[in-house]
Amino acid sequence: MDTNASVSLLKEDLAGRIRVPAAKRLQILEEFDRSGMSGLAFAALVGVKYQTFASWRRRRSEPPNDHNQGTPSTRFVEVAAPQSHPALELELPGQVRLRISESTQLPLVVELLRQLHAC
């Protein structure tokens, strides 16, 4: 298979970052799907750092969020709480909100976020 025919090498900026338009990323990912190569080998073939290539693949497989930005994100929102009981609220993809009101809940929250990230 000649993947060089449909995927060209990409150039890096001075900081070593690759700036690739969304259409080009999609073309590269589609060629990868047809290639039968490992992600590491294919990223090297097209001149993209493996971490960048892996993030393209991950974003492509994630469902879009409510803000139509293409990838779900976790964001912090301000919570009105009594002074004696401050709380932290995390807004997760899918309109899920997680309220943390006690420091003893933090280990559970960390484990939950790890498990969600692994999905």
PAFIMAR-852465 format. One line per field, with one value per residue: residue number from 1; residue in one letter; x, y, z of N, C-alpha, C, CB in turn. Coordinates in steps of 0.05 Angstrom, whole numbers, plus 32768, in hexadecimal, padded with zeros to 4 digits. Glycine has a CB too. Example, Ala and Ser with C-alpha at 12.3 -4.5 7.8 and 13.67 -1.06 7.14 Angstrom:
pos c(1/2)
code c(A/S)
n_xx c(8108/8101)
n_yy c(7F8E/7FD3)
n_zz c(809C/808E)
ca_xx c(80F6/8111)
ca_yy c(7FA6/7FEB)
ca_zz c(809C/808F)
c_xx c(8108/8102)
c_yy c(7FBE/8001)
c_zz c(809C/809D)
cb_xx c(80E2/811A)
cb_yy c(7FA7/7FF4)
cb_zz c(80B5/8072)
***
This chain:
pos c(1/2/3/4/5/6/7/8/9/10/11/12/13/14/15/16/17/18/19/20/21/22/23/24/25/26/27/28/29/30/31/32/33/34/35/36/37/38/39/40/41/42/43/44/45/46/47/48/49/50/51/52/53/54/55/56/57/58/59/60/61/62/63/64/65/66/67/68/69/70/71/72/73/74/75/76/77/78/79/80/81/82/83/84/85/86/87/88/89/90/91/92/93/94/95/96/97/98/99/100/101/102/103/104/105/106/107/108/109/110/111/112/113/114/115/116/117/118/119)
code c(M/D/T/N/A/S/V/S/L/L/K/E/D/L/A/G/R/I/R/V/P/A/A/K/R/L/Q/I/L/E/E/F/D/R/S/G/M/S/G/L/A/F/A/A/L/V/G/V/K/Y/Q/T/F/A/S/W/R/R/R/R/S/E/P/P/N/D/H/N/Q/G/T/P/S/T/R/F/V/E/V/A/A/P/Q/S/H/P/A/L/E/L/E/L/P/G/Q/V/R/L/R/I/S/E/S/T/Q/L/P/L/V/V/E/L/L/R/Q/L/H/A/C)
n_xx c(8011/800C/8012/8028/8015/7FE3/7FE7/800A/804A/804E/805C/8081/807A/80A5/80A4/809C/8068/8030/8005/7FCA/7F95/7F4F/7F37/7F63/7F77/7F4E/7F52/7F85/7F7B/7F54/7F74/7F97/7F74/7F6C/7F9F/7FB4/7FDF/8004/7FF3/801F/8047/802D/8026/805B/8068/8049/805E/804D/804B/8043/8021/8001/7FE7/7FCC/7FA9/7F89/7F6F/7F53/7F31/7F12/7EF4/7ED4/7E93/7E70/7E6B/7E3B/7E44/7E52/7E88/7EA5/7EC5/7EBE/7EC3/7EDD/7EC9/7ECE/7E9E/7E81/7E68/7E33/7E36/7E2D/7E58/7E6F/7E6F/7E90/7E8F/7EA2/7E93/7E91/7E88/7E77/7E7C/7E3E/7E19/7E22/7E2A/7E56/7E5A/7E84/7E8B/7EA6/7EE8/7EF6/7EDF/7EFE/7F26/7F02/7EEC/7F19/7F25/7EF5/7EF9/7F28/7F16/7EED/7F0C/7F28/7F02)
n_yy c(7FE8/802C/805E/8091/80A9/80BF/80DB/8111/8127/814F/8192/81AE/81E2/8215/8207/81D2/81C0/81A5/81C0/81B2/81B3/81A3/8185/816D/814F/812A/810F/80F8/80D6/80B4/809B/8081/805C/803A/8027/7FFD/8000/800A/803C/805A/8050/8064/809A/80AB/80A3/80CB/80F7/810D/811A/80E4/80EB/8116/8100/80D6/80F4/810B/80DE/80CE/80FA/80F7/80CA/80D7/80EC/8127/8163/818B/81BE/81BD/81BA/8190/8170/8151/8174/8182/81B0/81E6/8202/823B/8237/8247/8248/823F/8264/8244/8212/8206/81F3/81CC/81C7/819C/819C/816C/8149/813D/8157/814D/815A/8161/8166/817B/817C/8170/8166/8132/8118/811C/80F3/80CC/80E8/80F1/80BC/80B0/80D4/80C0/808E/809C/80B6/808B/8070)
n_zz c(8000/7FEF/8014/8011/7FE3/7FED/801C/8033/804C/8087/809D/80D4/8105/8123/8158/8157/814F/812C/80FE/80E6/80B9/80C6/809D/8084/80AF/80B4/8083/8089/80B5/809E/8077/8099/80B0/8085/807D/809E/80BF/80FD/812D/813F/8118/80EB/80F8/80F9/80C4/80A9/80C0/80F1/8136/8163/8191/8181/8155/816E/818E/8166/8153/8181/818A/815C/8166/8191/81A8/8191/81BA/81E0/81CF/819A/818B/817C/819D/81DD/821C/825C/828B/82BB/82E5/8305/8347/8370/83B3/83FA/8426/844F/8439/8407/83C1/8389/8346/8310/82CB/829F/825F/823C/825B/8291/82D5/830A/834D/837F/83C1/83EF/8407/840E/83E5/83B9/83AA/8394/836A/834A/833B/831F/82F3/82DC/82CB/82A7/8281/826D/8250)
ca_xx c(8000/801C/8004/8033/8006/7FCC/7FED/8024/8058/8045/8072/807F/8082/80BE/80A0/8098/804C/8025/7FEC/7FBD/7F78/7F3E/7F33/7F7B/7F78/7F3B/7F5E/7F9B/7F6E/7F48/7F8A/7FA1/7F61/7F70/7FBB/7FBB/7FF7/8000/7FF1/803A/8054/8020/802C/8077/8067/803E/806D/803F/8052/802F/800E/7FEF/7FD7/7FBA/7F93/7F76/7F5F/7F41/7F1C/7F00/7EE2/7EC3/7E7B/7E71/7E5E/7E24/7E4C/7E59/7EA4/7EB2/7ED0/7EB4/7ED6/7ED6/7ECD/7EC7/7E8A/7E7F/7E51/7E2B/7E34/7E31/7E74/7E78/7E71/7E97/7E8D/7EAD/7E82/7E9D/7E74/7E83/7E6D/7E24/7E0A/7E25/7E37/7E61/7E5E/7E97/7E87/7EB7/7F02/7EF8/7ED4/7F12/7F30/7EED/7EE9/7F31/7F21/7EE0/7F04/7F3A/7F06/7EE0/7F20/7F30/7EED)
ca_yy c(8000/8044/8074/80AB/80B4/80CF/80EB/811E/812E/8169/81A2/81B7/81FE/8217/81FA/81B5/81BA/81A1/81CE/81A3/81B9/818D/8174/815E/813B/8115/8100/80E8/80C1/80A0/808C/8070/8046/8028/801E/7FE5/8006/8013/805A/8064/804F/8076/80B6/80B0/80A4/80E4/810E/8119/810D/80D0/80F6/8126/80EE/80C8/8106/810D/80C5/80CE/810F/80EE/80B5/80E2/80F9/8144/816C/819C/81D8/81B8/81C0/8178/815E/8157/8180/8186/81CC/81ED/8217/8247/822D/8258/8237/824E/8268/822F/81F9/820B/81DC/81CD/81B8/8196/8196/8158/8146/8131/8166/8141/816B/8153/817A/8172/818E/8168/815E/8115/810D/8120/80DA/80C0/80F8/80EC/80A2/80B2/80E1/80AD/8079/80A8/80BC/8072/8066)
ca_zz c(8000/7FED/8023/8009/7FCD/7FF5/8035/8030/8065/8092/80A8/80F0/810A/8132/8172/8152/814E/8112/80FA/80D0/80B7/80CC/8086/8080/80C4/80AD/806D/8095/80C5/808C/806B/80AE/80B3/806F/807B/80AC/80CE/8118/812F/8142/80FE/80D8/8100/80F0/80A7/80A0/80CC/8107/8150/816A/81A4/8172/8145/8180/8196/814F/8153/8198/8185/8147/8170/81A6/819E/8194/81D2/81DC/81C3/817F/8187/8171/81B2/81F8/822D/8278/8292/82D5/82E6/8320/8356/8387/83CB/8413/842D/8460/842A/83EB/83B1/836E/8334/82F6/82B6/828D/8246/823F/826F/82AB/82E8/8321/8362/8394/83D8/8405/83FD/840F/83CC/83A3/839E/8384/8351/833A/8330/830B/82DC/82CF/82BE/8290/826D/8261/823E)
c_xx c(8011/800D/800F/8024/7FEF/7FD1/8008/8030/8050/805D/806C/8085/809B/80BC/809C/807B/8043/800A/7FDF/7F9F/7F68/7F3A/7F4B/7F7E/7F66/7F46/7F74/7F8F/7F61/7F5D/7F95/7F8E/7F65/7F8C/7FC1/7FD4/7FF0/7FFF/800D/8048/8048/8026/8048/8077/805D/804B/805E/8048/803B/801A/7FF9/7FDC/7FC3/7FA3/7F80/7F64/7F4A/7F2B/7F08/7EEC/7ECF/7EAA/7E7D/7E62/7E48/7E2B/7E55/7E76/7EB3/7EBD/7EC5/7ECA/7ECB/7EDB/7EC3/7EB2/7E88/7E65/7E4C/7E26/7E38/7E4F/7E7F/7E7C/7E77/7E95/7E9A/7E9B/7E90/7E86/7E82/7E72/7E53/7E14/7E0B/7E34/7E3E/7E67/7E6F/7E95/7E99/7ED2/7F06/7EED/7EE9/7F1D/7F1B/7EEA/7F01/7F2D/7F0B/7EEA/7F17/7F2B/7EF8/7EF4/7F28/7F1B/7EF1)
c_yy c(8019/805B/808F/80B8/80C5/80E0/80F7/8124/814A/8178/81AA/81D5/81FE/8209/81DC/81AD/81B7/81B0/81C2/81AA/81A0/817A/8162/8148/8124/8103/80EE/80D1/80AC/808F/8079/8057/8031/801B/8004/7FE8/800C/8031/8066/8065/8062/8093/80BD/80B3/80C0/80FC/811C/810B/80FB/80DB/8107/8114/80DF/80DA/810B/80F5/80C5/80E2/8106/80DA/80C0/80EF/8117/814C/8180/81B6/81D5/81BF/81A7/8166/8166/8164/8182/81A3/81D1/8203/8221/823D/8240/8245/8248/824F/8250/8214/81FF/81F1/81E1/81BC/81B5/8190/8184/8156/8138/813E/8159/8155/815C/8168/816E/8186/8188/815F/8140/8108/810E/8106/80CB/80CE/80F3/80D0/80A1/80BE/80CF/8098/8084/80AE/80A2/8067/806F)
c_zz c(8000/7FFA/801C/7FF3/7FD6/800E/8031/804B/806D/809D/80C4/80F1/811B/814D/816F/8151/8131/8112/80E2/80D0/80BC/80B5/8080/8095/80BE/8097/8077/80A5/80B4/807F/8080/80B1/809D/806F/8088/80BE/80EB/8118/8131/8127/80EB/80DE/80F6/80D2/809C/80AD/80E2/8121/8158/817D/8195/8162/8156/8189/817F/814F/816A/8194/8170/8152/8186/819A/81A2/81AE/81CC/81CE/81A6/8179/817E/8187/81CD/8209/8249/827E/82AE/82D4/8303/832E/836D/839F/83E4/8419/843D/8451/840D/83DB/8396/835D/8319/82E2/82A2/8274/824C/8254/828A/82BD/8300/8336/8378/83AB/83F0/83F9/83FE/83F5/83B5/8399/838D/8369/833F/832C/831A/82F2/82CD/82BF/82A6/827A/825E/824E/8221)
cb_xx c(7FED/8022/8006/8050/7FFC/7FB5/7FEB/8021/8076/802F/8077/8091/806A/80C5/8089/80A6/803B/8021/7FEF/7FC2/7F71/7F23/7F2C/7F94/7F70/7F20/7F6A/7FAD/7F5A/7F37/7FA0/7FA3/7F44/7F6C/7FCC/7FBF/8007/8017/7FE1/804A/8053/8002/802A/8089/8054/8020/8073/801F/8057/803C/801C/7FFE/7FE9/7FCA/7F9F/7F86/7F71/7F51/7F29/7F10/7EF2/7ED2/7E62/7E64/7E73/7E18/7E62/7E47/7EB1/7EC7/7EEF/7EAA/7EDF/7EE5/7EBF/7EDF/7E6E/7E7F/7E57/7E12/7E48/7E22/7E78/7E65/7E57/7EB3/7E6F/7ECB/7E67/7EB0/7E69/7E84/7E7D/7E28/7DEE/7E35/7E25/7E7A/7E43/7EB4/7E6A/7EAA/7F18/7EE8/7EBB/7F28/7F39/7ED3/7EE8/7F4A/7F1B/7EC9/7F12/7F4C/7EF2/7ED2/7F39/7F35/7ED1)
cb_yy c(8000/804B/806F/80A7/809E/80BD/80D9/8138/812C/8166/81BA/81A7/820E/8233/8207/81A6/81CF/8183/81ED/8184/81C5/8197/8185/8171/8148/8121/8114/80F9/80CD/80AF/809F/807F/8051/8036/8033/7FCE/801D/8009/8061/8054/8032/8071/80B9/809A/808F/80E5/8121/8115/8123/80B8/8107/8139/80DA/80BE/8121/810F/80AC/80D6/8129/80E1/809E/80F6/80EE/8153/817A/81A2/81E4/81C7/81CB/8180/815F/813E/819C/8173/81DF/81F6/820D/8265/8210/826A/821F/8241/8281/822B/81E9/8218/81D4/81C3/81C7/817D/81B0/813C/8136/8114/816A/8126/8183/8142/8184/8170/818D/8152/816B/810A/811D/8131/80C7/80C0/8116/80EC/808D/80C2/80FC/809F/806D/80C3/80C9/805D/8070)
cb_zz c(8018/7FCF/8041/8002/7FBB/7FFA/804E/8020/8062/80A7/8097/8102/8118/8136/8182/8168/815C/810B/80F7/80D3/809C/80D6/806D/8080/80DF/80A4/8057/80A7/80D8/8076/8061/80C9/80B2/8055/8087/8099/80C2/812B/8148/8156/80F3/80D8/811F/80F9/809C/80A5/80B7/8103/8166/8176/81B9/815F/8136/8199/819F/8134/8155/81B2/817D/8130/817B/81B7/81AC/817D/81E5/81F7/81D4/816C/81A0/815F/81B2/8206/8223/828B/827E/82E6/82DC/831E/8360/8381/83CA/842A/843D/8477/842D/83E8/83AD/836D/8330/82F7/82A9/829B/8232/8246/8266/82A9/82EF/831A/836D/8389/83E0/8416/840E/8427/83C4/83AD/83B5/8393/8358/834B/8345/8317/82E3/82E4/82D2/8299/827A/8277/8248)
***
